[in-house]
Structure formats: C-alpha cells, structure tokens
Amino acid sequence: MTTQSPQSSPRQAVPGLLPLPAAGARLVAIGAAVATFASTFLAWTWTEEFPGNLTVTGYPGGLQVLTLVGALLTLLFLLAGLGVRGLRWLTPGGSTSPALMLALGTFATTWFTVVAIAWQLGGLANLEPGGFVAAVVSLVLLLAVLGLPADTPFDEEHPPVGAWARFRHSLAAPEPGPAMALPSWAEVLVVCAACGVGLTVFTYGIGSEEELFIGFLILTGFAAAAAYRAGLMRRVSTLTHKYRNVALTAAFFSAALFPFTQDSDAYTSVAVSILIFATVAVGLNVVVGLAGLLDLGYVAFLGVGAYTAALVSGAPTAALGVQFPFWAAVLTGAVVSMIFGVIIGAPTLRVRGDYLAIVTLGFGEIFRIGMQNLDGQSGPDLTNGPNGIPGVPDLKMFGFDFGVSHTILGFELGRFANYYLLMLLFTAVIVMVFRRSDSSRIGRAWVAIREDETAAGAMGINAFRLKLLAFALGATLAGVAGTVLAHVEYGVHPDGYKFVHAVPPNSAFLLAAVILGGMGTLSGPLIGAALLYLIPNKLQFMADYQLLLFGIALVLLMRFRPEGLVADRRKQLEFHETGQLDVPPNGVGVDTKTGV
C-alpha cells in the first residue's frame, strides 16, 4: 500500500501570550531592552561586599555585564524581527522564539542578582535605585516579548489551548529559512569568528567566581537555546562541516591563545585538567560512542598510563629506578595501556550489554585495589601501595623545563600554562586519530556493530575483532593522557581512579561527559568534559547543594536534549519525532505521528 503525504491543515500564527498588539508589543520590547541596557550603568548596591563591585555609576561590573550583554542580544533579535537591514541573517528561522529565550535569560540573570544582593547583604535596603530599575525594566521586557506572535504557525484542528500550551508553542524552534549566500572568504571568517566567540565565552566563564559564575551559566544557557532556535547553530554547524580543516585549525589556535589571556596560573591549572579530562573522554567515545560498548571501568586505563609514566620517570619513590625520556615514557604508557586493553577485552567482549558493564566495572575496581596491594606486604613492592608514587619530576624536553615560568612573545607562561600547551598538542593528535577512525571502514563497521551487532555479523563483519580493536584503541588514548597527568600532579595515587570520585576524571564522569556532549561526535565529548569539570569546580562554594543542583541540571538536560549537546543526525531522529514518513511519499512507509 502506497501512502501519500497528508494534506496540510490551514495554519495560522499563534498570537502572543499576552493580549497586546504585535506592533505595540515589539516597540515596548525594544524600549525595555534599551532601558535594561542603560540600567547596567547605574549603581545596583551601595557596598563593595557583593562580588563584582556593583556600586559604580557609569561603569558596569560583575553581573551587570551579563545583564548588559543579554539586553543587547535581545535588542538585536528584536530589530532583526523588524527587518532591519543587515540583521536578517541573525534569524533564518524566526525572531520571536530566540528573542523570548534571551529575554528570559536577561530577566533571570537580573533578578538573580537582585535577590542575591538582598539575600547576601541582608535585605532589599541594600539595593540602590539602579537595582530596582533593572528589575522592573527586565520584567517589562519579558512581558512585552511574550506579547509577540509565535514564529511557528499551528494547525486549526489542533490549536494550543491554555497559557502553558501557547507558551511552549512560542518556544518551538521553527524550520530555518534559506541561508543567505556568502562568499567563501566570508564563510571562513564566520567559522573563525565562531571559534573566537567560544574562546571568549570559555575565558570569561573559567575566570568567574561564585555568584558571577551562576549568572554566567544562566545567561549562557538561554543564549545557546536562542542561537539554536534562530537557526544559527545549524548554520555554523553546516559551515564547520564544509570547512572542517579550517574549523579544526581555528579551534586549535583559539585554544592555544588561552594561556596568553591569563595573568597567572590560577585558572590555567583548571584548563589543563579540563584538557586531560576531555582527551580521555574522546578515547572513551571510541569505545562507547562508536562501537557501543558500555565501559564503566575506563578510568583504569588512565591509571595504567599514569602509573607507567611514574615508574619510569626517575621519581625517588619509584620502584624501577629508571628514567626514560618523555617520548619513551609516552610510548611505554600507551603500549602498556593497550596491552591491558587487549588482556581485559579478549575474555570480556564476548558478553554484551549489562554484563559487559558489570565486567568492566569490576576491572576498574580490581585495578585500584591491585595498585593498593603492590606495597611489598600484600604483593610485590612496585607501587608503594596506598601511598602512591609521589615526587614525579617536571618534564624537561630539548632544554625546556616545564616546571618553571617562561616568557614567550612578552607573555609570562607559568608551569600549568606549559603543560596546557603540551596537552593541547596531545589533544590535537588524539582528535585526529578519532576523526580518521570515525571516517574509515573500521569506523563504519563500529557504527554498524553499535546499531545491531547481529545484523553486522550477518553482513560479514568480524564483530569480536573490531570490538577488541576499539577497546585497545580507547585504552591507548587514555594511557597517553595518563602519562601527562602523572607529571602535572607530581605523582599518582590509587584513590584517584575510583568509579565515583569527588574530583574528575573518574569513570562515572567520563561516561556522563560522552553522553552529555553527544555520543559518536567529535566535539561533543570535548564540550561535555569541559562542562562536567568546570561546573563542579566553580560551584564548590555551594557545599552540600552542589551535587543536588548539578544532578537536577543533568536530569533536565536529558529530558529536553536526550541526544546530547552536539548530536549527529541519527541520534536526533532516534530521540525526537519528526512527523516525516519512514520512506518518501511515493514509497511504502508509515507516518511516525499518525501511524498511517
């Protein structure tokens, strides 16, 4: 039976959530956005006890800067909705939905600041008139944007009923229109500008503390949602795929510029840990994202590389008493990790699913306990048992000492900046390995095994051999990162390789980084690892509420974005109904919504 595409019902625009004329609501929203922007130049409090110094008139600071940016972006999208020349490229999918998201972000950031001032300083009396003005005009901005008609029309047969249904409909991301044609040089500039924006956002976020970081998360989350609903994310993604080599090169150089934006090593130490965490997540993505093997003990391979590097580093407490050059230590750590991957994978990869997860979880615990027992009493004297191997010396390569500061191009780079640049080179190599593997015949075979191992075997794919290859490759990449980790942390300790640990990397956080970022993608695990390391690190001041809020955020993300922050087309089709036919209209198929 041949199914035809259903006839479209008459569609019309959804009026605004509030009973306001569309033209009047837009003018009020533009005026409120300008007023919100101007309110950031007023003093919001009278004392400097609140972080960011919000007492200066004429000079925004702290959380005021975030409100300023939110109001400016909202204004740009509102003007784009009026068809202002030069701004239409901002909204290929519509202007109301992204403007609403940014208005929500500006409102939430402003009111969070006002409430935090009153809560922390002891009452509303600590607010200056500027704080009250900002709160009022940001509320007017939100209400005015709620009066704008939605971008996405609705079927007359199924109109959104009720305020909540209309609000959700106004947030729906419309189909983006045709992209504005740009010359090749302009498209390359857009790709480079996107990398520059990413560097700016990351630098600002990693340097934010306490209340400022919470406001940063609020505004960044709403701004990212606005960019997605405006169609900008899809446009930039298309350009990065078109100019992939340019995008990777621009991303690498943007990341390399980060140490030169810092005055000290305070935040560079966090950045190098993020790079190590992200690199290991990319290795796990080979196992989980490409081959579909649920590995819950992956952090053990990081430990194998770290312990191997510590044993051959010449540390005073190392049992072997040898000192390899760093390149030899890297190769030794990678090879030993690969051997462990083959030894563990050969007997365990014959099981699937939950059984494989249990076995790999057991391997992770066996590794940790084994390192504790190799203390000369419970076993051979190799790892100093629970004391670990401290005193791993800093690297010295070609006369360059990574443990001391160096001046490059007039900028002083400290110890962690040196290791950051070294780890960035390793990350680039590992990303290249992942990219080549993903696009190869072996990578396509891994994806086939992940989707249906039985069908892949029926097509002649040797599933066991390829799964073992994925396991060994993932272990090798983790071992390489472990060799750098041992020198960055001046040693290794068995408690750092638990399944769940207060400080990542650990197996639970690594798996969460892959799933959160987007399984099987290149940039997904990098972004997921950066978020999962940075957010807990910055929320330590919240003490007991840190993990609670962090868990709530993960639950909400998995509810509304189950395919991950960066998802391939296959995952988007799996997790979201598209309303399309399973086959073209002239073929035999079933409509995923109607079932006809």
Order of alpha helices (4+ residues) and beta strands (2+ residues): beta-alpha-alpha-alpha-alpha-beta-alpha-alpha-alpha-alpha-alpha-alpha-alpha-alpha-alpha-beta-beta-beta-beta-beta-alpha-alpha-alpha-alpha-beta-alpha-alpha-alpha-alpha
